[in-house]
Amino acid sequence: MQHHSFGLAALSQEIIQPGYRILDLGPLSVGTTQAFLQRNCPCYIEDLIEFFADNQQAPDLKKALAGHLVPKPEKIKLDVILCWDLLNFLNKELIAYLLELLAPNLKRGTLLHAMMYTGANAPARPARFRLLRDFTYETADDPGYPKVVYQKHATVTLMESLGRFSLSNSLVQRQGMRKDMIEYFFEYESGNSLGKVRPGGASGVATHFPEEASAAALTLKGLDSAMAQVRKSPVSKVIDCGSRTGRNIGALEKQAGELFVLDLHAVIQWHKKRGKDGEKAIGDAFSKFSQLGLCDAILSWDLLSFYRPQEALVLCRLLISKLKPSGHLHLIFCKRERLPKRPATFEIQANNRVQVKEFPLSGEDNFYNNLTELIRALPRMQLTGQGHGKLPGGVFYHELALRKFSEA
């Protein structure tokens, strides 16, 4: 089976510069390190396949892992860590310990690239990757590799193990990729460098929607109002707070001078699962934007509906703090008795219509019975555009474009 790694291609073409230090946790036989060595990048090989082979019966895997890794001087700071599919075969405690061992050689902005399986069939061992050409790999089940218990980490579980690494980007179901594999970028003590979408690069992930579904796309008048000034400026900045995974953001990228994407709900929920209360989780999640300057528009979609009034107030104030005077916040309210399991996925098409992927309902009651109740949770802003209609599933929605007062 072949897999074209858009993540590794993006690293090579957009991110890695001569002199970057790269730690490869896979075997040297993969062939990727040669491409980076040719760019004068020092490469370090740890080969966790060898670790698995030598320590199947080890009574203390943490001790064995510490003995396997080669100590490096603390002055060596890694720019990139290549994990291949190996995190699928380490339990969360061992992943956390691996990063603890690597911590002296990490720095703000260190990138971790990982490939995670999504299929129903559990692999018996890590795949053998062999570089064919241009970051396309032959992946195979190699009987010479040791059998290792497959862990099947959910994204939230994986993030809990990664400590000070935050999810920066994800790639799924692009042409040439294995259908059962997602590629992730995580960034250490991240600012916003990987939040920025790069034209033509790793950020343009595949669409959730088949072509025949385009007829069900929505025309959102409020969105058009919020984006009107953005589309006129080549130096405009936009934050999209919606889900990254499985979205094609090419159309939105073309409308803004700079586009920043952060699945804010996923990050907030991750912080909540780590024991933080709602307002603290929101504040810590929003720190992802700490180094980002003021923006012309923020697209929150239906995000605010998933937070109680006091939480929504905190979240909205933080969002507005990143708006320029007269910048726009766009939001959607869906009238339903119960909340879905997570916010919908909204995908802007080339013709500016929007396709929507809705998710099953949870057992949690909706926090707001009508739009007025949600608006009460928001700081005072000026309404500049609105629209309403029904989502493809039949739920009534109301959308607003709200402008920040110049004196705010």
N, C-alpha and C positions, 0 to 999 in steps of 0.2 A: 504494500500500500504506500502511496506517495503522499507527502504533506509539504505544501509550500508555506514556509514560515514568514508571514508578513511582519511579525514582531522582530525577528532577527534581521530581516531585510531593512526594516526601519532603523534598527540600531546601527547597521553598517552605513546606510545612506544618509541618515538625518541627524544622528546623535553622536556616534563615536568619532572622536578626533584623534590624530596622532598623539601618542603618549598616554592615552587612556589605559588604565590597568584593569584587566579582565580576569575574573575567577571563573573557571569552567568546572562544574561539578560532574560533568560527564567524562567518558573516556576520550583519550587523545584520538582514537581511531575515527571519531565522527567526522573530523576534517574541518570544522568551522574555525578553530583557532588559527589555522593557516591563513585564512582570509584576514583575520585581525592582525596577525604578525606582519603581514605584508604592508599594513598601515602603521607599522612601528608602534604597535600596542603591546606592552608586556603582558603575557598570559601565564596564569597559574592553573595547574590541573590538579584536582583532588580525587577524581574518579570514584564516585559513590557506588558504582557497579562493583568495583573491587571491594569496597567496604561491605556491601551486602554479601558477596561471595565468601568473605573471610570471617563473617561474624554471625552466621545464621543461628548458632547455638550459644552465643556469648551471653553470660548471665547478667551483664550490665552493659546495655547498648550505649548509654551515655559515655561510659568510660572508654568503650571501644571506639566510639566516634572521636573522642578527644585524642585518642592515640593514633587514629588514622590521619587526622588533619595535620598538615605540616605547619608549625609555628612560623609566623612572619613578623618582622619588625613592625612596631606600631606606626612608624613613619610611612609605611606603605598603606595608602588609602585606596580602596577599590572603587572603581567607577561603575562597573557592571558585574553582576553575578548571573551566570547561565545555569538554570536548574533543569532544563529539559523536562521530562515527565517524572523526575525523581521524587518530587514532593508528594506524588500520589502514593508512594510506598513508605513514607515516614509518618509515624503517628504525630499528633499535634505537639506532644511533649518533646519529641525528638527534633521536630522542626524548630521549636522555640530554643532548644539547647544548641542546635547547629548555629543559629543566628547569635546566640550568646557567645559562642566560641569565636565567631567572626567579628563580633562587635568592635574589638580594638582596631580593626582594619576598615571599618565603615565610616562614612562621612555623610554630611547632609547632601542629599541628591543622589547617593548610590542607587542604581537601578537594579532590580531583581526581575528577571524574566523567567516565567514558568509556563509549562503546558499542562493543562488539567483535563482529564477525561470526563466526558458527560454521558457516555453510552450506558445501556443497561448491562452489557457484558463486562464483567470484571477481568481485567488482564491478569495473567498469572505472574508476570514479571515486567520490569521496565522494557520498553521497546529498544531495539537496536536502531539507531539513527545513522544513516550513511549519506553524506552530502553528494548529490548528483550534479547540480548546477544551480547557480543563482538562488541559493537558499531554499531549493527544493530538495527534500530528503526522501530516501527510501526508508520506510519504517517497517520493521519485521519483528516477529516473535522468534527470538534466537534461543534455542535449547541450551546454548552455551552460557547464557546469562542465568543467574540464580533465581529461583522462584521466591517471591517476596509477597507478603500479605498486602493486598490492595486496600487502601484506607477510605477512598471515596469522600473527600472533604467537600462540604458545602462551602460556598464563598465566604460566608460569615465565619464559619469555623476556621477556615484557613487564615483569614485576617486576624483572628484572635491569637493565632500561633506566631504571627509575623511581628508582633511587638510594635516597634517604632516605624515599621514600613506601612505605607498607606497605598491603597489601590489607586493607580493613576490612569490606566487604560486597559481595555480588553478587546480582543478580536475574536470573532466567531463566524463561521460559515461563509467565509469569503471564497471565491473561486480558487480551487487548488488546495484548500485546507481540508484536512480530515473532518468529516461531519461530526465525529464524536470527540472533538478536541477544541478547547478554548485556550487562547494564549493571553496571559496577563502580564502587565507591567506593574510592579510595586516600587515605590520610591521611599527612601529612608529620610526621616525627618523632613518630609516634603514641604516645599514651597508651592509654586504653581507651575514649574517648568514643564511638567508632563501633562498638566491640565490643558495646555494650549494645543489646539488642533493644528496639525501640520498639513498643508495642502498636498493632496495626492499621496499621502503617506499612510502610516499605520492606523490613523484615526477613522478612515472611511470604512467602517465595518458593514457587514451585510445587512440587508433589510429583513425585518420580520415578515414582510408582506409580499405575497405573490402578486404578479402584475395584474391578474384578473380582479384583485381586490381594489384597484384604484377607483372604481366607480363609487365605492363607499366612502371615499375621502371627503373630509369636511372643509368648508370654506369658513375660516375663523376671522370675523371682522375685527374683533378686539386685537388679535395677533397682528393683523395688517396695520392697525393703528399704532401699536407699540413698536413695530419695526419700520415705520415710515421714514423716520429720520436716519435710522441705521443704514438703510439701503441707499441713502444719498451721500454717505460719507465713506471715503476709502480708509479712514483711520478710526472708524467706529469699533467699539468693543462690546461684546455680548457674552453673558453668562447663561448657559443652559443647565438648569438643575435637574433635568430628567435623566432617565436611565441611559447608560452608555451601551450596555450589552445588546448586540443584535440590532443596532441602529445605523442607518446610512445617513450621515449628517452632512453629506456633500452639498445639498441644496442650501442648507442654513449657512454653511461655511462660506458660500459664494456671496451671501448677502451682507456679511460683516467683514470689517477690516481684520479683526481678530476675534476668534471664538474660543471660549473656555467652557469645558464640559465637566460637570461633577455630579455623579449620582448622589445627591445630598441625602435623600431618604435612606439609602443603603448605608452610608457612612454614619448617620445619626443612629440607626438601629444597631450598628456594630458597637458604637460607644455605649448604648443602653445595655446591650448584652454583657458588657464588661462591668456592669453595676452602677453606671452613672445615671443620675436622675435626668428627666427630660431636658430641663434648661441647660444643665451642665453638658449633656451630650450634644445639644444643638451648638453651644458655644465652641466645644472642642472640634466638632465636625466642620464648623465654619472657619476654623483657623486655617483650613486648606487654602482659603483665599486671602490670607493675611498679607501677602506681598503683592497682591493684585491691585492695580490702580482703579480709579473710578470708571464705571462702565455706562454705556448709553442705554442698554436694555438688559433686563433679567427675565428669563422665562421660567416661571415656577410651575407651570402647568397645574395639575391638581394636587400638588404637594401639601399645601396648607391645610387641606381638608383632613389630613391624617394626624393632625396635632390638636390637642385641646386648646381652648382659647388663650391661656397664659403662655403655653408653648408657642402657639402661632404668633402671638405678639412679639415674643423674643426673636423668633425666626424672621418675621417680617422686618423688624427693626434692623437686624443684622443685614438682611438683603438690601434694604433701602440705604444703609450706610455705604454700600458699594455702588450706589447710583450717582451719576453726575447731577447737578441741578437741572431739572427738566427731563431727567432720564425716566424711563418707563419700566414699570413692573407689570408683567402679564400673568394672570391667574385664571383658573377654571374651577367652577363649583359644580359638582354633580349632585343632583337631588336623588338620594336613595336612603333607605332605612338602615342598611348595614354597610360598613366599609368593605371594600375589596381587600384581598390579602396584601396588596401593594399598589402603589400608584400605577396608572396606565402608562404605556409607552406611546409617545406622540412622535410622529415622523413627518417632517416637512418635505414635500415633494418639489420637483423642479418647477411645477406650475403654481407653487405656494399653497396648494391644498394640503391638508394634513390627514394622514392615516393614523388610526388609533388601535392599539392592542389592549383590550381590557382583561382583567384577571378575575378569577372566581371570588365570590364573597366570603368574608371571614365571619366569625360569630360576634364581632364587635359592633356595637351600635354606632351610627354616624354621630359625630360630635356636633353637627350643625343641621338644623331642620330646614333652614332656608339661607339664601344668600345674605340677607340682612344680618343674621347672627354671625356669619363669618366676617363681614365688613366691620362689625363692632370690635373684632379682635385686631384690626389693622390700624396703624397710625393714620392720621388724616392725610389724604392725598387727593389729587384732582382727577376725576374721571374724564378720559379723553376718547374712549371707544369701548364698545361692548357688542356682544352678540349672543345668540342663544340657538338651541336646536336640540337634536337627539344624537347621542353616540350610536355607532353601528349596532350595539346591543339593545338599544331602545331607551337608555337612561337619558333623562333631560339634563342638559348642561347650560350654564350661563358663564360667559367669559367677560373679563374686564381688562382694560388697559388703564393703568393708573400712573399719573405723572407726579414726580417728586416736585414739591414746591421749591422754587429757586432759593427762598430764604431758609429752607429746612436744612 
